[in-house]
Every structure is written in structure tokens, then in C-alpha cells.
Amino acid sequence: MESIPISQTKEIIKNNLDYTLFSWSKQKGISPIAVKYAKGVYLYDYDDKRYIDFSSGLMNVNIGHGDQRVTEAVVKQMQEVSYVTPSCVTKVRGELGKKIAEISPGGLTKTLFTTGGAEAIENAIKMARLYTGKHKIIARYRAFHGASYGAMTAGGDPRKLASDAQQIPNIIHVEDPYCYRCPWGKEITSCSRECVSHVERVIQFEGPENIAAILMEGESGSSGCIKYPPDYLQKIRALCDKYNILLIADEVMSGLGRTGNWFGVDAHGVIPDMIATAKGLTAGYLPFGALIVSDKIAAHFDDKVLWLGLTYSAHAVCCAAALEVLNIYEEDGLIENVNTMGKYIEAEVERLKEKHPSIGDFRNTGLLGCIELVKNRITKEPMAPFNANPEEMMIMNKVAAKIKELGMYTFVRWNYIFIAPPLCITKAEVDEGLAIISEAIKIADAYVI
Ligand SMILES: Cc1ncc(COP(=O)(O)O)c(C=O)c1O
């Protein structure tokens, strides 16, 4: 029998589905966008359908897609040398280290380069243990720190539950300061920061003499952009100082301009002992990560062996991409744009709230934001619950399908719709994206009770 010709798009998708595996998903029933090329805030498929990328990929393509300045920097580096072992040095590694020291909070001047975010977290945990001689790490339930075993254990994100029998030892979780749904039933304007006293009690229960570090995102990301009360991180820093515990900021998502500063912690006036970052460092052009540590921690290893390493640490081509991306942040004034566009989005979503009764909350910092959809604003019953099963995702799946149909790619999770576009986005592009979200949210409005 003659085979039926399939379109180019169908064949591309078929090869991917037949021969590759997809993360965090049942393998049947997925319909990925086949991206042919991408430019600025847009992805284009093989049928020339355009999608506005409202989550910058996975909140990493901060400078926007298809920037040939990065391509040129990468090609130039490859023409000179692509790989040297981490015990050799390159011009670009040193220059990047210096640049990172310049943009990092005071005293954080030395960087260990990794291959991504999870490895930065793994190395942060190990280095905190090596430095302090203590073993426990306190982290948050509503946080994701990566998919390797250590990072996954450190997160409380339910993506780990299917494999949590293999968790690493000595991670202790605390509740989040989730003010919209305060675990202590308080209001931010009148509470006594029960979220902080909770952490202090856990420190005392676990024994400060055993606790190496507290690990927290610089600003919450995929767990729902849960905003810290304004003084929260400072109070956590004070607890760290009181009990001789290190503070590790996970800036993998919140770092490198996304929140309107180089790092999320900058807005909180807090200097952590270590920063783990990745994503925006190379804006997704190449996989790369960094663990930036204080002078004090770095000096500890002057006379002691740093028992950490990776074949691809400080990969020369990734360093070149990162150096160029950091230049682009400055050359294009991207962080200033984050602040302007972030405020504009906040005002526009306020207007959407008047139109859409299903919008329960919008939490945003710079261009890291998330709409939380509810069935009822008084009861705050979510449109889909935490860790929703497929049946519970029925309404949100319809919303997500509409978003895609209308020409948008963004991250939709449980009852959250993320708004985290590339930092180069314009007002007109924001309007285009919010109009799509508004149209799709009408579906959820119909389920408001
Ligand atoms: C806050 C945070 N930390 C760590 C990671 C892990 O980064 P990677 O996927 O590069 O390993 C992520 C990924 O989404 C993240 O959002």
C-alpha cells in the first residue's frame, strides 16, 4: 500500500515522539510546538504560526530569542578553543568571573562554574557542608531547586514525590510565607511574621549546631511567585547570623535581571553567603550555571581541598556566551526595561481583575509573575489544587489549550498562569500577550461560583 505523505511538521513531531522522551509528562497525548526558528519574544513553527513566548522558555531566555551577538561570541570562542580542562584557564573564564564579582552583592567574588542550575545547588549544599562541618540544610516546601537527587530533595516541589524514596539525607523543610494563603491564617498587615518564628523553632528543634545552611530562592518562581513579606529575607539573614548558619540564595530563576535587579536578593537588602544561578546567565543559548561564594568561604579553601568538580566546569564556549549575555543586559538596558514593563504589567493585570472574577491573585516582581485562578475570591478555592491530578486539571487544561490556540507559549501549572516574558519585551508585545491571557481566562470565569 502506498504510504500517505505526512507534512513536514507532522514528521518532525513524530520523530520526536517516537524517539525521544519528554520531561514531567505521560508520553502519550502530548502535542508539542515544533519550533522552526525564534526571534525576540516570538517562536515560529513550521507552518509559520507565531507564538508569543510569555515565559521566556523556562524563564531563562532573558535577552530574547535569536540574538546573533551570542552566536558570534560562541563561534569566535570555538574558533580559538572550545574546551580546556577545569584545571587550565582561559581568558574568557577569568573575565566572566570578574564580571560576575562586579554585579554580585558585596563580598561575593569567587565563582565555581557548573553545567546548569541543579549542579549549582548540589555544589552549594556540598560546599556549605565542607565549610561549616555541619550537615543539615533547611529549605522550603514550595520551592524547586533542580532535578538531580540532592537538588530535588532540597526542593519540596511535588515533582519529586514519585522518586522520593531516594532522597538525600539531612534536608529539613519549612513552610513558606505564602501570604495569599497564610499557613497561620494571618494577614500580612497585622501578623507577627509567624513564618519567621516557625523557621526559628525548626532551627532550635533540629539543633543549630547541626545546620549548615538555609536555602531559599532569591524570589520564588515556579511554585507560584510567592512573594516574601518585605522584611522576611532580612529576618532569615538575622537568624542565620544568630545561629551561625549560611544563607544560600537560589537565583537560578530570579537572578540576572529577571526581578528588576541583578539578583532577587538585591531588592531585599540582603547579602547571602552563596548565590546559585544559571538560566539567565546564558539566557538559554547554552546550558550553564554558577555558584558564587563569599570571600570568606572562598578563603577557607585556600588551604583546604575543594572537593568539588565537573568535566565541564567553566566550559570556554559557555563562558563566552555568558559574557556576551551579560554585556547585552547592559548594552540594551534590559534591567531598566524589566522595571518599566513589570510596573506596566502589574497595572494592566489590575484592570484584568475587574473583568475576570476568576483572578484571585497576581504576584509579580519585575518580570517574574503569576496569576492565580480561583473559583471563588472569598473562599479562594483554587481552579486546580496544588499538585492537581489530570481530572482536577480539566478547567486549567482548557485555559492552557486556548492560550496555545491563540498563539502564546507560557508556563501553566495547577491554577497558575505565568507571566515572565523575555526582558526585552515591548509595551505592544505585553498588550498582545495579556489580550490572549484575558481571552483564555474567560473559560475559567465560567466556573466561578
Ligand atoms: C529556582 C530554581 N532552581 C534550580 C533550578 C534547576 O535548574 P536546572 O534545570 O538548570 O538544573 C530551577 C529550574 O527550573 C529553578 O527554577
PDBQT file of the ligand as one rigid body, heavy atoms in Angstrom, charges set to zero:
ROOT
HETATM    1  C1  LIG A 501      14.761  28.123  41.373  1.00  0.00    +0.000 C 
HETATM    2  C2  LIG A 501      15.364  27.025  40.556  1.00  0.00    +0.000 A 
HETATM    3  N1  LIG A 501      16.476  26.412  40.996  1.00  0.00    +0.000 NA
HETATM    4  C3  LIG A 501      17.076  25.433  40.293  1.00  0.00    +0.000 A 
HETATM    5  C4  LIG A 501      16.550  25.006  39.088  1.00  0.00    +0.000 A 
HETATM    6  C5  LIG A 501      17.251  23.902  38.319  1.00  0.00    +0.000 C 
HETATM    7  O1  LIG A 501      17.892  24.413  37.215  1.00  0.00    +0.000 OA
HETATM    8  P1  LIG A 501      18.308  23.440  36.011  1.00  0.00    +0.000 P 
HETATM    9  O2  LIG A 501      17.036  22.968  35.383  1.00  0.00    +0.000 OA
HETATM   10  O3  LIG A 501      19.164  24.291  35.133  1.00  0.00    +0.000 OA
HETATM   11  O4  LIG A 501      19.066  22.295  36.606  1.00  0.00    +0.000 OA
HETATM   12  C6  LIG A 501      15.396  25.595  38.594  1.00  0.00    +0.000 A 
HETATM   13  C7  LIG A 501      14.803  25.150  37.334  1.00  0.00    +0.000 C 
HETATM   14  O5  LIG A 501      13.706  25.479  36.968  1.00  0.00    +0.000 OA
HETATM   15  C8  LIG A 501      14.779  26.637  39.351  1.00  0.00    +0.000 A 
HETATM   16  O6  LIG A 501      13.677  27.248  38.930  1.00  0.00    +0.000 OA
ENDROOT
TORSDOF 0
